[in-house]
Amino acid sequence: MKRLFPFLLLALILAQSCVKDEYELDKMTEPSWNPNAAAPLIHSKLTLHNILEDYDTNNLFVEDASNFLYLVYFDTVYSRTAEEIVVLPNLGLGTNHNFNIPSNIPVGDSVEINFSLTQNITMPNAERIDSMLLKAGVFGLNIQSDLNYNAKIYVEIPNLTRNGQVFRRWIPYSSTSPLPSQRTYALKDYLMIPDNTSPGADNQIQVNYRIVAYGNGNPTAGNYTMNMGDGLYSMRFKKIFGYFGTHPITLDNEVVDIKLFNNTYEGILHFEDPYLHVYVSNSMGMPIRINFNSIDAYRDRAPSSSLNITGTGIPNPWDINYPNLFEIGQAKTTTMTLNKTNSNIDAALDMIPQRVVVDINGQSNPLGSTTGNNFALDDSRVTVEAQVELPLHGFAQDFTIVDTLDLEIGRDNIDELEWMNFRLNIINSFPVDAWLQCYFLDSNDVVLDSLLMPPDQLILAATPGAPPAYITTNTTYKRTDIRKEKAEVEKILEVKKFVIKAIMDTYQNGNQTVKMYSFYNLDVRLGVQAQFKFN
């Protein structure tokens, strides 16, 4: 009914304005004229989805083969890619080599100097890299030297190959240029295989250098220094194998909002068979263990309350499935489901909570490196989703929903109105009784008037059939005439807010279980009749 009444009032004012425009005083030959106009305003069939979507646009209705409805609330409470979990640091090698050329190099001759550096990639969580295919990264050089001979500098990294070819480059060096020789080389599609054979020294990278200095007539200075300014930077993997360490997985007070309950104030709403699901999807080849610290339901509206959700259905600890080496690229899902037989989830939802809060933590590789090798693709991901599933099967007693809309009418064209009458025809196939009232409030939230008289407030429920389907066997009909005299209309001209209050019971005052189906609807037909007087 939320969408109905503002339309009703606005349509009346529009109808009133149209009559006045059509009959102007200077065209009248009679001293007064009393037109009476009637017109249909609305014909709408409101399904449960239509009614609830105004209160909650984020719900998901699930419908089974029998048209029975489920209302599902979900949230992704944790999601990390493999690149966010296994972070590759920059590796500044900083190769600096001192060497000696004891005698002058004749013109046309050369001297060769060889040296190398081995350094570990220090990973933040003691990860061990057995191999990884790079999708990005650079090898950078910023060569500075006091060598007074022209030279070629050859660099080789045996731990890096592409298509079976070891990474090799050569860089010209000029003795006449005082500026550093800067170079960067892209490492896309290179396979890196660090050396992990030395105990306690994982992720070793070796860089080999060969300097060929050519005689140019300069005398030798004897001792020289060559600073390579080298390093591996901005590396990102496309595929990685090794041991990824023990990474913490922390979810502090992650919330699933149950927005249907945001506008509820009192009463009982019981779901016969609610569920709380927690799904973990893992496409990393890495074991994960999760611990549940707490799961709590919170009612924020007065009277506020909370309830800790407990039961045998909560595994502690909870070991998460993961793909093996033959399942690279696949995701494995692990599911925890709480229902009324293995937890107190039904009691938690009887509280009409606005939110369910999940507090968990965990870690990867809980048994350490004894679990064997890990692997991941760059888009591998660990995702934790929480889902509250409410099959629309249960009962309600004095379940109260209150909603407030902004509304302004104004005083234009009100002088000619004598009275107006609304006729509301409702056919109900829901197994729900509803008492409706609508209030007009001013800017100070003072009630100016109400819309319905007590006999007009009740909409009777349709009769549910036999279990287990409980499909209604009839419909109910209600006709309501609402007459407003001019003085009553003038009372609400200062309206700023329109409040709708609905108190609902399922069939037989909420004492019988019912089910909700997508084909149930509230057939609403609204017409208006208005009497005007023009002088």
C-alpha positions as CSV (number, residue, x, y, z in Angstrom):
1,M,0.0,0.0,0.0
2,K,3.0,2.3,0.2
3,R,2.8,3.4,-3.4
4,L,-1.0,3.8,-3.4
5,F,-2.0,6.8,-1.2
6,P,0.4,9.5,-2.5
7,F,-0.9,8.8,-6.0
8,L,-4.4,9.1,-4.7
9,L,-3.9,12.6,-3.3
10,L,-1.9,13.9,-6.2
11,A,-4.4,12.6,-8.7
12,L,-7.2,14.4,-6.9
13,I,-5.4,17.8,-7.0
14,L,-4.7,17.3,-10.7
15,A,-8.3,16.4,-11.4
16,Q,-9.4,19.5,-9.5
17,S,-7.0,21.7,-11.5
18,C,-8.2,20.4,-14.8
19,V,-11.9,21.2,-14.0
20,K,-11.0,24.7,-13.1
21,D,-9.0,25.3,-16.2
22,E,-11.9,24.1,-18.4
23,Y,-14.6,26.3,-16.9
24,E,-13.5,29.8,-16.4
25,L,-15.7,32.5,-14.7
26,D,-15.8,34.9,-17.6
27,K,-17.4,32.2,-19.8
28,M,-20.2,31.3,-17.4
29,T,-23.7,32.5,-18.0
30,E,-25.1,31.0,-14.8
31,P,-24.3,32.6,-11.4
32,S,-22.9,29.3,-10.1
33,W,-22.2,25.9,-11.3
34,N,-21.8,22.7,-9.3
35,P,-19.9,20.1,-11.4
36,N,-19.4,16.5,-10.2
37,A,-16.6,14.5,-11.7
38,A,-15.6,10.9,-11.2
39,A,-12.7,8.9,-12.7
40,P,-10.8,5.7,-12.1
41,L,-7.3,6.4,-10.8
42,I,-5.5,3.1,-10.2
43,H,-5.8,-0.5,-11.1
44,S,-2.9,-2.6,-9.8
45,K,-2.1,-6.1,-8.9
46,L,0.5,-6.1,-6.2
47,T,2.5,-9.2,-5.7
48,L,4.6,-9.9,-2.6
49,H,7.7,-8.7,-4.5
50,N,6.0,-5.4,-5.4
51,I,5.0,-4.8,-1.8
52,L,8.4,-5.6,-0.3
53,E,10.6,-3.9,-2.9
54,D,9.7,-0.5,-1.6
55,Y,11.1,-1.5,1.8
56,D,14.1,-3.3,0.5
57,T,15.5,-3.0,-3.0
58,N,18.4,-5.4,-2.3
59,N,16.5,-8.5,-1.5
60,L,16.6,-11.5,-3.7
61,F,13.5,-13.5,-4.3
62,V,14.1,-17.1,-5.1
63,E,11.1,-19.1,-6.5
64,D,11.0,-22.9,-6.7
65,A,9.1,-25.0,-9.2
66,S,5.9,-24.7,-7.2
67,N,6.1,-20.9,-7.1
68,F,6.9,-20.9,-3.4
69,L,9.0,-17.9,-2.4
70,Y,12.3,-17.6,-0.5
71,L,13.8,-14.2,0.6
72,V,17.6,-14.3,0.5
73,Y,20.0,-11.7,2.0
74,F,23.7,-12.2,1.4
75,D,27.0,-10.3,1.6
76,T,30.6,-11.0,0.6
77,V,32.3,-10.7,3.9
78,Y,35.9,-11.5,2.7
79,S,37.5,-11.6,-0.7
80,R,41.2,-11.7,-1.6
81,T,43.0,-12.6,-4.8
82,A,46.2,-14.6,-4.8
83,E,48.1,-11.4,-5.7
84,E,46.8,-9.7,-2.6
85,I,47.8,-12.7,-0.4
86,V,51.2,-13.5,-1.9
87,V,52.8,-10.1,-2.4
88,L,56.1,-10.0,-4.4
89,P,58.6,-7.5,-3.1
90,N,61.1,-5.6,-5.1
91,L,64.6,-7.1,-5.0
92,G,67.3,-4.5,-5.0
93,L,70.5,-6.4,-5.9
94,G,72.9,-3.6,-5.6
95,T,75.8,-5.4,-7.2
96,N,79.0,-3.6,-6.6
97,H,82.3,-5.0,-7.9
98,N,85.9,-3.9,-7.4
99,F,88.5,-5.2,-9.9
100,N,92.0,-4.5,-11.1
101,I,93.5,-4.1,-14.5
102,P,97.2,-4.3,-13.7
103,S,98.6,-3.0,-17.1
104,N,97.5,-0.9,-20.0
105,I,95.2,-2.5,-22.5
106,P,96.7,-2.2,-26.0
107,V,94.5,-0.7,-28.7
108,G,92.7,-3.5,-30.4
109,D,93.0,-5.8,-27.5
110,S,90.6,-6.5,-24.6
111,V,90.4,-7.7,-21.0
112,E,87.6,-9.8,-19.6
113,I,86.3,-9.5,-16.0
114,N,83.7,-11.9,-14.6
115,F,81.8,-11.7,-11.4
116,S,78.4,-12.7,-10.0
117,L,76.0,-12.0,-7.1
118,T,73.5,-14.3,-5.4
119,Q,70.7,-12.8,-3.3
120,N,67.5,-14.0,-1.7
121,I,64.1,-12.6,-2.4
122,T,62.9,-11.9,1.1
123,M,59.2,-12.7,1.3
124,P,57.0,-11.0,3.9
125,N,55.6,-14.2,5.3
126,A,58.5,-16.6,4.7
127,E,57.0,-17.8,1.4
128,R,59.1,-20.1,-0.7
129,I,58.9,-19.7,-4.5
130,D,59.6,-22.9,-6.4
131,S,58.6,-21.4,-9.7
132,M,56.5,-18.6,-11.1
133,L,55.5,-17.3,-14.5
134,L,55.7,-13.5,-14.6
135,K,53.1,-11.4,-16.3
136,A,54.9,-8.2,-15.4
137,G,58.1,-6.9,-13.9
138,V,61.4,-5.3,-15.0
139,F,65.1,-5.9,-14.5
140,G,66.7,-2.5,-14.1
141,L,70.3,-1.3,-14.3
142,N,71.8,2.0,-13.4
143,I,75.6,1.5,-14.2
144,Q,78.1,3.8,-12.7
145,S,81.9,3.2,-12.9
146,D,85.3,4.9,-13.0
147,L,86.5,2.6,-15.8
148,N,88.4,4.7,-18.4
149,Y,88.1,2.1,-21.2
150,N,85.1,1.5,-23.5
151,A,83.4,-1.8,-22.7
152,K,80.6,-4.2,-23.2
153,I,78.8,-5.4,-20.1
154,Y,77.0,-8.8,-20.4
155,V,74.4,-9.7,-17.9
156,E,72.9,-13.2,-17.4
157,I,70.2,-14.4,-14.9
158,P,70.1,-18.2,-15.1
159,N,67.0,-18.3,-12.9
160,L,65.0,-16.5,-15.6
161,T,64.1,-18.2,-18.9
162,R,61.6,-17.6,-21.7
163,N,60.8,-20.3,-24.2
164,G,63.8,-22.2,-22.7
165,Q,66.2,-19.3,-23.3
166,V,68.1,-17.8,-20.3
167,F,67.7,-14.1,-19.8
168,R,70.9,-12.4,-21.3
169,R,71.5,-8.9,-22.3
170,W,74.6,-6.7,-23.1
171,I,75.0,-3.0,-22.5
172,P,77.6,-0.7,-24.1
173,Y,79.7,1.4,-21.8
174,S,81.5,4.5,-22.9
175,S,84.5,5.8,-21.0
176,T,84.0,9.3,-22.4
177,S,80.5,9.7,-20.9
178,P,80.3,10.6,-17.2
179,L,76.5,9.8,-17.0
180,P,75.2,6.5,-15.6
181,S,74.1,4.0,-18.1
182,Q,70.5,3.2,-17.4
183,R,68.5,0.3,-18.8
184,T,65.2,-1.5,-18.0
185,Y,64.1,-4.9,-19.5
186,A,60.6,-6.2,-19.3
187,L,60.2,-9.6,-17.7
188,K,56.7,-10.5,-19.1
189,D,56.3,-14.2,-19.8
190,Y,59.6,-15.1,-18.1
191,L,59.7,-18.2,-15.9
192,M,61.5,-17.7,-12.7
193,I,62.9,-20.7,-10.8
194,P,64.8,-19.6,-7.7
195,D,67.4,-21.8,-6.1
196,N,66.0,-23.4,-2.9
197,T,68.7,-26.1,-2.4
198,S,70.7,-24.3,0.3
199,P,69.2,-25.0,3.8
200,G,67.7,-21.8,5.3
201,A,68.3,-19.8,2.1
202,D,65.2,-19.9,0.0
203,N,64.4,-17.9,-3.2
204,Q,68.0,-17.3,-4.3
205,I,68.5,-15.4,-7.5
206,Q,71.9,-15.4,-9.2
207,V,73.1,-12.6,-11.6
208,N,76.3,-13.2,-13.6
209,Y,78.2,-10.3,-15.2
210,R,81.0,-10.3,-17.7
211,I,82.8,-7.0,-18.6
212,V,84.9,-6.9,-21.8
213,A,87.1,-3.7,-21.7
214,Y,88.7,-2.6,-24.9
215,G,92.0,-0.8,-25.2
216,N,91.7,2.8,-26.4
217,G,95.1,4.2,-25.6
218,N,94.2,5.3,-22.0
219,P,96.6,4.2,-19.3
220,T,95.3,1.9,-16.7
221,A,94.3,3.3,-13.3
222,G,94.9,-0.1,-11.7
223,N,91.8,-0.5,-9.4
224,Y,88.3,0.2,-10.6
225,T,84.8,0.0,-9.3
226,M,81.7,-1.0,-11.2
227,N,78.3,-0.3,-9.5
228,M,75.5,-2.0,-11.4
229,G,72.5,-0.4,-9.6
230,D,70.6,-3.5,-10.5
231,G,67.3,-5.0,-9.2
232,L,64.1,-6.8,-10.0
233,Y,61.1,-4.5,-9.7
234,S,57.3,-4.5,-10.0
235,M,57.0,-8.2,-10.4
236,R,53.6,-9.8,-10.8
237,F,52.9,-13.4,-11.3
238,K,50.6,-15.1,-13.7
239,K,51.2,-18.5,-12.1
240,I,53.1,-19.4,-8.9
241,F,54.1,-22.6,-7.1
242,G,55.8,-23.1,-3.8
243,Y,54.9,-22.6,-0.1
244,F,52.8,-19.5,0.7
245,G,53.3,-19.3,4.4
246,T,50.7,-18.7,7.2
247,H,48.7,-15.7,6.1
248,P,46.0,-14.4,8.6
249,I,42.4,-14.3,7.4
250,T,40.5,-11.8,9.6
251,L,36.8,-10.9,9.4
252,D,35.9,-8.6,12.2
253,N,32.2,-7.9,12.6
254,E,31.2,-8.4,9.0
255,V,27.4,-7.7,8.6
256,V,24.5,-9.2,6.7
257,D,21.7,-6.6,6.7
258,I,18.2,-7.9,6.8
259,K,16.5,-4.8,5.4
260,L,13.0,-6.2,5.6
261,F,13.1,-5.6,9.3
262,N,14.3,-2.0,9.1
263,N,10.7,-0.7,9.2
264,T,9.3,-3.2,11.7
265,Y,8.5,-2.0,15.2
266,E,6.7,-4.7,17.1
267,G,4.8,-8.0,16.9
268,I,5.8,-11.5,16.1
269,L,7.1,-12.8,12.7
270,H,8.1,-16.5,12.8
271,F,9.9,-18.2,10.0
272,E,9.3,-22.0,10.1
273,D,12.6,-23.1,8.6
274,P,15.2,-20.3,8.3
275,Y,18.8,-20.9,7.3
276,L,22.2,-19.2,7.7
277,H,24.7,-20.3,5.1
278,V,28.5,-19.5,5.1
279,Y,30.2,-20.3,1.8
280,V,33.9,-20.3,1.2
281,S,35.1,-20.5,-2.4
282,N,38.8,-21.2,-2.7
283,S,40.7,-21.5,-6.1
284,M,44.1,-21.3,-4.5
285,G,45.9,-24.6,-4.0
286,M,46.4,-23.8,-0.4
287,P,44.8,-25.3,2.8
288,I,42.9,-22.8,5.0
289,R,41.5,-23.2,8.5
290,I,38.8,-20.9,9.8
291,N,37.7,-20.3,13.4
292,F,34.3,-18.8,14.3
293,N,34.7,-16.3,17.2
294,S,31.0,-15.5,17.2
295,I,27.8,-15.2,15.1
296,D,25.3,-12.7,16.6
297,A,21.9,-11.4,15.6
298,Y,21.1,-7.7,16.6
299,R,17.8,-6.0,16.9
300,D,18.6,-2.2,16.8
301,R,15.0,-1.0,17.2
302,A,13.5,-0.7,20.6
303,P,13.3,-2.8,22.5
304,S,16.9,-3.5,21.4
305,S,18.3,-7.0,22.0
306,S,20.9,-9.4,20.7
307,L,21.4,-13.2,20.6
308,N,24.5,-15.2,20.1
309,I,23.9,-17.9,17.5
310,T,25.2,-21.2,18.7
311,G,24.8,-24.9,17.9
312,T,26.4,-28.1,16.8
313,G,26.2,-26.9,13.2
314,I,29.1,-24.5,13.7
315,P,32.4,-26.3,13.0
316,N,35.3,-25.0,15.1
317,P,37.9,-25.2,13.5
318,W,36.6,-25.4,10.0
319,D,39.0,-26.7,7.3
320,I,38.4,-25.3,3.9
321,N,38.6,-27.4,0.7
322,Y,41.2,-26.5,-1.9
323,P,42.0,-27.7,-5.5
324,N,44.9,-30.1,-6.2
325,L,47.5,-29.8,-8.9
326,F,45.2,-31.5,-11.4
327,E,42.5,-28.9,-10.7
328,I,44.4,-25.7,-11.3
329,G,41.9,-22.9,-12.2
330,Q,39.0,-24.6,-10.5
331,A,37.4,-23.3,-7.3
332,K,36.4,-25.6,-4.4
333,T,33.4,-24.6,-2.2
334,T,33.0,-25.4,1.4
335,T,29.6,-24.8,3.0
336,M,28.4,-24.4,6.5
337,T,24.6,-24.4,7.0
338,L,22.8,-23.6,10.2
339,N,19.1,-24.4,10.6
340,K,16.7,-25.0,13.5
341,T,17.9,-28.5,14.0
342,N,21.6,-27.7,14.5
343,S,21.4,-24.2,15.9
344,N,19.2,-21.5,17.5
345,I,18.9,-19.6,14.2
346,D,15.1,-19.7,14.4
347,A,15.1,-18.0,17.8
348,A,17.5,-15.4,16.5
349,L,15.2,-14.5,13.6
350,D,12.1,-14.5,15.9
351,M,13.8,-11.5,17.5
352,I,13.3,-9.6,14.2
353,P,17.0,-8.6,13.9
354,Q,18.1,-5.9,11.5
355,R,21.5,-7.5,11.1
356,V,23.5,-10.7,11.6
357,V,27.2,-10.2,12.4
358,V,29.9,-12.8,11.6
359,D,33.2,-12.6,13.5
360,I,35.8,-15.2,12.3
361,N,39.5,-15.5,11.8
362,G,41.8,-18.1,10.3
363,Q,45.0,-18.7,8.5
364,S,46.5,-20.4,5.5
365,N,48.7,-23.5,5.8
366,P,47.7,-24.1,9.5
367,L,50.0,-27.2,9.7
368,G,53.0,-25.3,8.2
369,S,55.1,-26.4,5.3
370,T,54.3,-30.1,6.0
371,T,51.2,-29.8,3.8
372,G,53.3,-29.7,0.7
373,N,53.3,-27.4,-2.2
374,N,50.9,-24.5,-2.8
375,F,49.9,-23.0,-6.1
376,A,47.9,-20.1,-7.5
377,L,47.0,-18.2,-10.6
378,D,46.9,-14.5,-10.6
379,D,43.1,-14.5,-10.5
380,S,42.8,-17.3,-7.9
381,R,40.7,-16.0,-5.0
382,V,39.5,-16.9,-1.5
383,T,35.9,-15.6,-1.0
384,V,33.7,-15.9,2.1
385,E,30.0,-15.2,1.7
386,A,27.3,-15.2,4.4
387,Q,23.7,-15.7,3.4
388,V,20.5,-15.6,5.4
389,E,17.7,-17.5,3.7
390,L,14.1,-17.0,4.7
391,P,11.6,-19.5,3.2
392,L,8.3,-17.6,3.4
393,H,6.7,-20.2,5.5
394,G,5.5,-19.4,9.0
395,F,3.1,-17.1,10.9
396,A,2.8,-13.4,12.0
397,Q,1.0,-11.9,15.0
398,D,0.6,-8.1,15.3
399,F,3.5,-7.8,13.0
400,T,3.8,-4.0,12.5
401,I,5.4,-2.1,9.7
402,V,5.6,1.7,9.7
403,D,6.8,3.8,6.8
404,T,7.1,7.5,6.3
405,L,7.0,9.4,3.0
406,D,7.5,13.0,2.1
407,L,4.3,14.6,0.8
408,E,3.2,18.2,0.1
409,I,-0.2,19.2,-1.3
410,G,-0.3,23.0,-1.3
411,R,-3.3,25.3,-1.4
412,D,-3.7,25.8,-5.1
413,N,-7.3,25.4,-6.5
414,I,-8.7,24.4,-3.1
415,D,-11.4,27.1,-2.8
416,E,-13.9,25.5,-5.3
417,L,-13.8,22.0,-3.7
418,E,-16.9,21.0,-1.7
419,W,-16.0,17.3,-1.0
420,M,-14.3,14.4,-2.5
421,N,-14.9,10.7,-2.2
422,F,-12.5,7.8,-2.9
423,R,-13.8,4.3,-3.6
424,L,-11.3,1.5,-2.9
425,N,-11.9,-2.0,-4.1
426,I,-9.5,-4.7,-2.9
427,I,-9.4,-8.4,-3.8
428,N,-6.9,-10.3,-1.5
429,S,-5.5,-13.7,-2.2
430,F,-2.9,-13.5,0.5
431,P,-3.5,-15.5,3.7
432,V,-3.0,-12.4,5.8
433,D,-5.3,-10.0,7.7
434,A,-4.1,-6.4,7.7
435,W,-5.2,-3.4,9.6
436,L,-4.2,-0.3,7.8
437,Q,-4.0,3.4,8.9
438,C,-2.5,6.4,7.2
439,Y,-1.6,9.6,9.0
440,F,-0.9,13.2,7.7
441,L,1.8,14.9,9.7
442,D,3.1,18.5,9.6
443,S,6.7,19.6,9.7
444,N,6.8,19.1,13.5
445,D,5.5,15.5,13.2
446,V,2.1,16.6,14.6
447,V,-0.8,14.4,13.3
448,L,-3.1,16.6,11.2
449,D,-5.6,13.8,10.3
450,S,-5.9,10.1,9.5
451,L,-7.4,8.6,6.4
452,L,-9.4,5.5,7.4
453,M,-12.2,5.0,9.9
454,P,-11.9,1.9,12.1
455,P,-14.4,-0.3,10.1
456,D,-12.5,0.5,6.9
457,Q,-9.1,-0.6,8.2
458,L,-9.4,-4.3,8.0
459,I,-8.5,-6.4,5.0
460,L,-9.4,-10.0,5.6
461,A,-7.1,-12.9,4.8
462,A,-7.8,-15.6,2.1
463,T,-8.2,-19.1,3.5
464,P,-5.1,-21.4,3.3
465,G,-5.5,-24.9,2.0
466,A,-4.3,-28.2,3.5
467,P,-0.6,-28.8,4.3
468,P,2.1,-29.1,3.2
469,A,1.3,-26.6,0.4
470,Y,-1.1,-24.4,2.2
471,I,-2.2,-22.7,-1.1
472,T,-5.2,-20.4,-0.5
473,T,-8.5,-21.7,-1.7
474,N,-10.4,-18.4,-2.1
475,T,-10.1,-14.6,-2.2
476,T,-11.6,-11.9,-0.1
477,Y,-13.3,-8.7,-1.3
478,K,-13.3,-5.3,0.4
479,R,-15.0,-2.1,-0.8
480,T,-14.3,1.1,1.1
481,D,-15.7,4.6,0.5
482,I,-13.7,7.5,2.0
483,R,-15.4,10.8,1.9
484,K,-13.6,14.0,2.8
485,E,-15.4,17.3,3.2
486,K,-13.7,20.6,2.3
487,A,-12.9,21.3,6.0
488,E,-11.2,18.0,6.3
489,V,-9.1,18.6,3.2
490,E,-8.1,22.0,4.5
491,K,-6.8,20.3,7.7
492,I,-4.1,18.5,5.7
493,L,-3.0,21.3,3.5
494,E,0.1,21.8,5.7
495,V,1.1,18.1,5.4
496,K,4.8,17.4,5.1
497,K,4.8,13.7,5.8
498,F,2.6,10.7,5.1
499,V,2.8,7.8,7.5
500,I,1.5,4.3,6.7
501,K,1.1,1.8,9.5
502,A,0.1,-1.8,8.8
503,I,-0.5,-4.4,11.5
504,M,-0.6,-7.9,10.1
505,D,-1.8,-11.3,11.2
506,T,-1.6,-14.5,9.2
507,Y,-4.8,-16.6,9.0
508,Q,-6.8,-17.2,12.2
509,N,-5.0,-14.4,14.2
510,G,-1.6,-15.8,13.4
511,N,-2.4,-19.3,14.8
512,Q,-2.0,-21.1,11.6
513,T,1.1,-21.6,9.5
514,V,1.0,-20.3,6.0
515,K,3.2,-20.2,2.9
516,M,3.7,-17.4,0.4
517,Y,3.6,-17.9,-3.4
518,S,4.5,-15.7,-6.3
519,F,0.9,-15.9,-7.7
520,Y,-0.6,-14.3,-4.6
521,N,-1.6,-10.7,-5.2
522,L,-3.6,-7.8,-3.9
523,D,-5.9,-6.5,-6.7
524,V,-6.4,-2.8,-6.0
525,R,-8.9,-0.6,-7.9
526,L,-9.2,3.1,-6.8
527,G,-11.6,5.7,-8.2
528,V,-12.2,9.3,-7.1
529,Q,-15.3,11.5,-7.2
530,A,-15.2,15.2,-6.5
531,Q,-17.8,17.9,-6.1
532,F,-16.9,21.5,-7.0
533,K,-18.7,24.8,-6.9
534,F,-17.8,27.8,-9.1
535,N,-19.4,31.2,-8.7
